[in-house]
Amino acid sequence: MSAHPAPGSTAPAVAIERLSRRFGNFTAVDDVSIEVGRGEVFGFLGPNGAGKTTTIKILCGLLPPSSGRALVDGFDVVTAAAEVRRRIGYMSQIFSLYADLTVDENIRFFSGLYGVAPEKREARRDWVLEMAALREHRRRLTGELSLGWKQRLALGCAVLHEPPVLFLDEPTSGVDPLSRRAFWDLIGEFSGRGTTVFVTTHYMEEAEYCHRLALMNRGRLVALGTPASLRASHREPVLEIATNEGARAVELLRGAPGVRHAGLFGRTVHAVVEDAGGSRDSLRAWLSARGVSVGRIDPIAPSLEDVFIAIVSEAGGAPAE
């Protein structure tokens, strides 16, 4: 799926101004300001404990902020929380479906919960069944469905009332790659029809589908921009190292001279270095002297994951779990 261009709009679908949320002495969200345009697919990324889910709960009117302000579809999440909830759809990695109800029964239940007009319910049910490819399985218990089908059904139920803003919190966690791709095709369709999609994900290949990305770390916004602009902002060279001992190589490289960061990327290792030319021979010698055999070492363009690892490291590292 190729991302649709983000439509222009005078009023943002989501406006966050100096938002903070504290739990006692712990600050989960720290002075965050973001605007998200209508029809935009907005990726909200960061390590565990970065403040992503807390921010989404505030935007859904489920948790009051400690300070700052947030508007969703023009309504204040504190003073007009009920209006906000009528205008949003929400889906998380823990699908809010009832396993002991059939597909049809789940759709009927959520139609009532979201206040879908009675005269629209049959048409909206048919749309969900078609979108989720579940027409022939409508009388099956939801608990018997594959994870991919449950995911599509959960998405359908979240948008039965055709909300202008959709929040997706790790919606593809644990789902196979083909189902994830099909799911993002659907997100693109929603965006193309003007729905704003605010999504958290740990999959960097999914982040490429977003119009813009925000990176959170330790409750603070540490980067904001398009995938291309964030990659372009990374100035330090990256070396790709082929080795059959990736985990050991990463451990050793984290203490090597001239290496900023190192991490596993599939069957290779990526090392962010101070100087690409001088580092190729020195890193080969460093690893070989410690018993790690190395194949090729090539300079490469940084991936989004390289960029995010570097930004998070510079922003104090990921929170300890």
C-alpha positions in Angstrom: 0.0 0.0 0.0 1.3 3.5 -0.8 0.4 6.2 1.6 -2.2 8.7 0.4 -1.1 12.4 0.5 -2.4 14.0 3.6 -5.3 16.3 2.8 -5.0 19.9 3.8 -7.4 21.3 6.4 -7.8 24.5 8.3 -8.9 22.9 11.6 -6.8 20.0 12.9 -8.6 16.8 13.8 -6.5 16.4 16.9 -4.8 19.4 18.7 -2.6 18.8 21.7 -1.2 21.8 23.5 1.4 21.4 26.3 -0.2 18.2 27.5 1.1 16.6 30.7 -0.1 13.7 32.9 1.4 12.9 36.2 0.9 9.9 38.5 2.2 11.0 41.9 5.9 11.8 41.3 6.0 10.0 37.9 5.4 12.1 34.7 4.0 9.8 32.0 3.3 12.6 29.5 5.5 15.7 29.7 4.6 19.0 27.9 3.6 17.5 24.6 2.2 19.6 21.7 1.0 18.1 18.4 -1.5 18.9 15.7 -2.9 16.2 13.4 -4.7 17.1 10.2 -8.0 15.7 8.9 -7.5 12.5 6.9 -3.9 12.2 8.1 -2.4 8.8 9.0 -0.4 9.8 12.1 2.1 7.3 13.6 2.8 7.6 17.3 5.9 5.7 18.1 8.3 5.0 21.0 9.6 2.3 23.3 7.5 0.8 26.0 6.8 3.3 28.8 7.2 6.3 26.5 3.8 7.7 27.2 1.9 6.7 24.0 -1.0 4.8 25.6 -1.5 7.4 28.3 -1.7 10.1 25.6 -4.3 8.1 23.7 -6.4 7.5 26.8 -6.4 11.3 27.4 -7.4 11.9 23.8 -10.2 9.4 24.1 -11.6 11.2 27.2 -10.8 8.3 29.4 -8.1 10.0 31.5 -7.9 13.7 32.5 -4.7 15.5 31.8 -2.8 17.0 34.7 -2.1 20.2 32.7 -2.4 21.4 29.1 -5.3 21.0 26.7 -6.4 18.6 24.0 -9.1 18.9 21.3 -10.5 16.0 19.2 -12.7 17.0 16.2 -12.9 20.4 17.8 -14.1 19.2 21.3 -12.2 19.5 24.5 -11.4 16.1 26.0 -12.1 17.4 29.5 -15.1 19.7 29.2 -16.8 17.7 26.3 -15.6 14.1 26.9 -19.0 12.6 25.9 -18.9 14.5 22.6 -15.4 13.3 22.0 -16.3 9.7 22.6 -19.1 10.0 20.1 -16.7 11.1 17.4 -14.0 8.6 17.8 -13.3 4.9 17.2 -10.9 3.0 19.3 -9.1 -0.3 18.8 -6.3 -1.8 20.7 -4.1 -5.0 20.5 -6.5 -6.6 23.0 -9.5 -6.7 20.7 -12.7 -5.6 22.5 -14.8 -8.4 21.1 -16.9 -11.0 22.9 -15.5 -14.5 22.2 -18.8 -16.2 23.2 -20.9 -14.1 20.8 -21.1 -14.8 17.0 -19.8 -12.3 14.5 -23.3 -11.0 13.8 -24.0 -10.7 17.5 -20.8 -8.7 18.1 -21.7 -6.3 15.3 -25.2 -5.9 16.6 -23.9 -5.2 20.2 -21.4 -2.6 19.0 -24.0 -1.0 16.8 -26.1 -0.4 19.9 -23.2 0.7 22.0 -22.1 3.3 19.5 -25.6 4.6 18.9 -25.9 3.6 15.2 -29.3 4.7 14.0 -31.7 1.6 13.7 -32.3 2.3 10.0 -28.6 2.2 9.3 -27.6 -0.9 11.2 -28.3 -3.5 8.5 -26.3 -1.5 5.9 -23.4 -1.0 8.4 -23.5 -4.7 9.4 -23.2 -5.7 5.7 -20.3 -3.3 5.2 -18.4 -4.8 8.2 -19.0 -8.4 6.9 -17.8 -7.4 3.5 -14.8 -5.5 4.7 -13.7 -8.2 7.1 -14.5 -11.0 4.5 -16.7 -12.7 7.1 -20.0 -12.9 5.3 -19.8 -16.7 5.2 -18.7 -16.8 8.9 -21.3 -14.4 10.3 -22.8 -17.1 12.6 -19.5 -18.5 13.9 -18.4 -17.8 17.4 -15.9 -15.0 17.4 -13.6 -17.0 19.6 -13.2 -19.5 16.8 -11.9 -17.0 14.3 -8.2 -16.6 13.3 -6.4 -13.6 14.7 -6.4 -11.8 11.4 -10.2 -12.1 11.1 -10.7 -11.0 14.7 -8.5 -7.9 13.9 -10.6 -7.0 10.9 -13.9 -7.6 12.8 -12.6 -5.4 15.7 -11.7 -2.6 13.2 -15.2 -2.9 11.6 -16.9 -2.7 15.0 -14.8 0.3 16.0 -16.0 2.3 12.9 -19.6 1.2 12.8 -20.7 4.7 13.7 -18.4 6.2 11.0 -16.3 8.3 13.4 -14.1 11.1 11.9 -11.2 10.2 14.2 -9.9 6.6 14.7 -7.4 5.7 17.4 -5.5 2.4 16.9 -3.2 1.3 19.8 -0.8 -1.5 18.7 -3.6 -3.0 16.5 -1.4 -5.4 14.6 0.5 -6.9 17.5 0.9 -10.6 17.0 -0.8 -10.7 13.6 0.9 -12.3 10.6 2.6 -10.1 8.0 -0.1 -10.7 5.3 -2.9 -9.8 7.7 -0.9 -6.7 8.8 -0.5 -5.6 5.1 -4.2 -6.1 4.4 -5.0 -4.1 7.6 -2.9 -1.2 6.4 -4.6 -1.2 3.1 -7.8 -0.6 5.0 -6.3 2.2 7.0 -5.3 3.8 3.7 -8.9 3.5 2.5 -10.2 5.2 5.6 -7.7 8.0 5.3 -8.7 8.5 1.6 -12.2 9.0 2.7 -11.2 11.7 5.2 -10.9 9.7 8.4 -8.0 10.7 10.6 -6.1 7.7 11.9 -3.9 8.0 15.0 -1.9 4.8 15.3 0.8 3.4 17.6 3.0 0.6 16.3 6.3 -1.2 17.0 6.7 -2.2 13.4 9.0 0.1 11.5 7.8 -1.1 8.1 4.3 0.0 9.2 5.6 3.5 10.1 6.5 4.0 6.5 2.8 4.0 5.6 2.1 7.0 7.8 2.0 10.6 6.5 3.8 11.8 9.6 5.4 10.3 12.7 5.9 11.4 16.3 8.5 9.7 18.4 8.0 9.7 22.2 10.6 8.8 24.8 10.2 9.2 28.6 7.0 11.1 28.2 8.4 13.7 25.9 8.1 14.3 22.1 11.6 13.9 20.8 11.0 13.9 17.0 8.2 14.8 14.6 8.1 14.7 10.8 7.5 12.6 7.7 9.3 9.3 7.4 11.5 10.8 4.7 12.4 13.9 6.6 13.3 11.9 9.7 15.6 9.7 7.7 17.1 12.7 6.1 17.8 14.3 9.5 20.1 11.4 10.4 23.6 12.7 9.6 25.8 10.0 11.1 26.9 7.1 8.8 25.5 3.6 9.1 27.5 0.4 8.4 25.8 -2.9 7.7 27.8 -5.8 8.9 27.2 -9.4 7.7 28.0 -12.0 10.4 26.7 -15.3 11.6 27.2 -14.1 15.2 24.9 -11.1 15.2 24.0 -11.0 18.9 27.6 -11.3 20.0 28.7 -8.7 17.5 26.2 -6.2 18.7 27.3 -6.7 22.3 31.0 -6.2 21.3 30.3 -3.2 19.1 28.5 -1.3 21.8 31.9 -0.9 23.4 33.9 -0.3 20.3 35.7 3.0 19.6 33.9 5.2 17.2 30.6 3.3 17.4 27.5 5.4 18.5 24.9 2.6 18.4 24.6 -1.0 17.2 21.7 -3.3 16.7 20.4 -6.5 15.0 18.6 -6.0 11.7 17.4 -9.4 10.5 20.5 -11.4 9.7 22.8 -8.4 9.7 24.1 -5.8 12.2 23.7 -2.1 11.8 26.3 0.1 13.4 26.0 3.9 13.6 29.6 5.2 13.5 31.4 8.5 13.6 33.4 7.9 10.4 32.3 5.3 7.8 35.6 5.2 5.9 37.9 4.6 8.9 35.5 2.4 10.7 35.2 -0.4 8.2 38.7 -1.8 8.7 38.8 -1.0 12.4 35.5 -2.7 13.2 36.5 -5.8 11.2 39.7 -6.0 13.2 37.9 -5.3 16.5 35.4 -8.1 16.0 38.0 -10.6 14.5 40.3 -10.0 17.5 37.3 -11.1 19.8 36.5 -14.2 17.8 33.7 -13.0 15.6 34.0 -13.7 11.9 32.7 -10.9 9.6 31.7 -11.0 6.0 31.0 -7.7 4.1 30.8 -4.3 5.8 29.0 -1.7 3.7 27.8 1.8 4.2 24.0 2.1 3.8 21.3 4.7 4.0 19.8 4.8 7.5 16.5 3.0 8.1 13.7 4.5 10.2 14.7 2.0 12.9 18.3 3.3 12.8 17.0 6.8 13.1 14.7 6.0 16.0 17.4 4.1 17.9 19.7 7.0 17.6 17.1 9.6 18.6 16.0 7.6 21.7 19.6 7.0 22.7 20.3 10.7 22.5 17.2 11.5 24.5 18.4 9.4 27.4 17.6 5.9 26.3 14.5 3.9 26.6 12.8 3.7 30.1 13.9 0.7 32.1 11.1 -2.0 32.2 
